[in-house]
Amino acid sequence: MKILLVITTRNSGKIAIPLMQGLSRMGVDWGCFFTNDGVELINNHKCQKALELAKKAVVCEHSWSILGNGNDCPAEMGSQTINSSMMTEVSQVISL
């Protein structure tokens, strides 16, 4: 995986979703970790569609337990340890 997007806020969708789509169009291997209130973005249909082309997409289980309203998470759930591990596997990290 070349690029990891770390989504930290619900307001990042205007940048994050087009960036995900653009990376996919360019053939770049990318992944995503959602944390804090950024986990709410995973409920966005356009975001879910963009994530279909991600190498890996993980949602912070702690943040989801607070903000997921008891719903099933539409992506893999993991810890901040997974986030740290993902960071070691990429050449670039973009935090939004």
Buried (B, 14 or more C-beta within 10 A) or exposed (E): BEBBBBBBBBEBBEEBBEBBBEBBEEEBBBBBBBBBBBBBBBBBEBBBEBBEBBBBBBBBBBBBEEBBEEEEBBBEBBEEEBBEEBEEEBEEEBEB
